[in-house]
């Protein structure tokens, strides 16, 4: 039996059409996935990794340098027992208090990036919370340093306003005030380095004090722009609305 050439041609066309129809949903899904990836990159651009020592900004908050004196004058029984058990000497890092370090970058258009304690905002396109500390838990007396740090993910800071605060998240029954050493270093180990430090007393739960400064187009600190510590709502306000 001889096959009809016209029938065979039509059959091949139908098969090709079926294949194309079957592949269409996959092609559409692939295109949508590509568009989604591009949009994500635009919203949250990928920043090349920067070694901490190369960062243009380094901020630390360390507490509580006055703890040894307070402990000698009026020791907490639980802490005294732990130190005696291990034969340890009281250190500033044996403070039960939980202090959080917050940082905000606001660009010239008013758009801002916030980094702080909650896991989902520990890192932005520019800033990163490198170390988070919840205070001494009262068990291992070798853990004698309470420290939080923030750095920038770039070797040159972009122009804009920067804000930094320390927030007494929880006293954990630590006696007040909790002294916090805040340090801000801009362009560390470079000719244009500028460093600032303050001893900030946090005198009540949830108190938040901080500083702000401006960076110019060349990545340098604007002279006279660094403020002294004052009430600054970053932990309780800026994550929702940078003002």
N, C-alpha and C positions, 0 to 999 in steps of 0.2 A: 504493500500500500504506500503510495507517494504522499508525503506531507504537503500541505498547502503553504507556499512561501509567505503569502500574505498573512495566514493564520499564525505562522511562526514569528513573524515580525511583530504582530500585535501582541503575542504572548510575551515576547521579550520586553516590549514597552510597558506592559502591565506589571511584569516582575520588577522592572527598574522603578516604576512609580510606587510600588508597594515598599521597596527598600527605602526610597527617599522619604516616604510617609512615616515609616517606622523610625528612621533616624532623626526626623524633625524634632521630636520632643527633647532628645539628647542634645541636639544642637542649640535649642533654645535655652536649656538648662545650663549648658556650658557658657553661653553668652551672658546669661544672668550672673553666673558665678564670677566671671571676669569683671563685670561691671561692679559687683559687690566688693571685690578685692580692691579695685581702683578707688572706690568711695571710702573704704576703710583706710587706705593709705593717705587720702586727702584729709580725712578727719583726724587721724592719729598717725602722722608721718613717722617713718622708721628713722631713728637717729643712730648713727654709727656709735658703737660702744666707745667709751672714753675711760681710760684707767683713772682710778681715784686721784692719783698724784698729778694727773694732767688736768683735772677739772678746774674750770675758771672760778668756781665758787665752792667753798667748804665751810659748813656751819656745824657747830657742835653745841649740845646742851649737856652739862654734867652736874650732877647733884649728889650729895649735899655736903659741901666742904666744912660747914659749921657743925656737922653731926657729932664728931668726937667731943667737942666742948659741951654740947647739950647732953650727950650721953654721960659724961663724967659728972655733970651737975645734977642730972635727974634721969638715971638709966631706966629704960623700959625692962621689966623683969624677963620677958621672953627673949629679948635680944641679949641681955646679960647672961642668961642661962646658956644660949647657943655659943656665945663667945667663950664662956668658961669651959664648956664641954670640949671645945676644940683647941683650947689654949690660944685663941686668936686675939689680936689687938683690934680694937674698933677702927674702922675705916669709913671715909665718906660714903663709899658704895654700899654700906650696910643699912642705908635708909630704906624704910618700907614704902616711902612715897613713890607714886607713879607720875612722872612728869613727861608730857608729850611735846615734841618739837614739831612746829608747823612752818611751812614756807609757801609763799605765793609769788608767782610772776604775773604781772599785768603788762601786756604789750601796749604800744601807743594808741591802738584802736579801742582799748578797754577790754579786750578778751583776756581771760586769765586762766592760769593753771594752778592747781592746789595740790599739795602733797602733805600727808599726815598719817595718823595712826590707822584708820580703817584700811584693810588689806587692798580694797579695790582702788584706792587713791594713793598708794605708796609710790607710784611712778607716773610721770607725765612725759610729754615730748621733751621737756627741758630739765625738769628736776626729778630727783630720786631720793626717797628716804632709805639710806643705806643701812642704818642700824636703829632698831626699835628696842626699848628696854622698859620693862614693867615694874622695875624696882626690886629690891631684895626680897626674896620669899622666906627668908629666915631659916633656911636649911644648911646650905653649903657656905661656910664662912670664907671660903677661898674666892667666892664671887663678890669681889669688893669694889666693883666699878659700875656705877649707874651712868650710862652714856647713850645719847641718841645723836645721829648725824645725818645731814642732808648734803648732797653735792649736785652740781650741774652736769649734764651729759654733753658738755661742749667745752672746747678750749678757749672760746671767746664768748662772753656774755652778750646776748642781744639787748638792744636798747629797750628801756622800760622801767617800771617801778617794781621793786622787790620788797616783800614784807616777810618778817620772821617773828615767831612768837614762841613762848614757853607757856604751857597750860598745865596747871595742877589737876590732872585728871582724877586722881584718887589719893587721899592721904594714907589710906590703909592703916589708920590709927597712929601714924607718925606725928610727933609733936611739931607744931608750927612755930615760927615760919620755916619753910623749906627753901634754903638758899640754892640758887641755880646759877651756874657759871655759863653764860651765853657768849659764844665766840663766833665772829663772822670774818672770814678771810676771803678777799676778792683778788683774783689773779695771783694765787700763791706761787712763790718762788720765781716771780717775774719782776722786771724793773718797775712795773706799775702796781705792785702789790700794795694793798691797803688792808690793815687788820684792826679789829675792834673787839673789845671784851667788856663785859659787865657782870657784876654780881647782883642778881635780881632776887629779892625776897618775895616768895609766894606765901601770902599770909592767910589764905582761906581756900577751902575746896573750890575747884572750878575757876579760880582766878587765872587770868590770862594777860600777860604783859609782853610787849614786843617792840621791835624797831622797824623802820623802813628806810629805803635809800633808792637813788636813781642811778641808772647806768646810761652813758651816752652812746653815740653811734659808733665809737671806736672801742667799746667794751670796757671803758674806764669809769670809775666812780665819779659822779658829778660832785664837785667840791661843795661842801656844806649841806649835802642832801641827807646825810646819815642822821637820824633822829636819836634822841635818848629814849630809854624804855618807857612805855606808857601803855595804857589800856588799849588792846588791839584784838578785835574779835575775828580770829581766823578759824580756830577750832569750832567755834559755835556759830559763825556767820559766813565766812568766805567760801566755805565749800558749797554753799547754796547760791551766794550772790557776792561777787567780788566788788566791794566798794571801798 
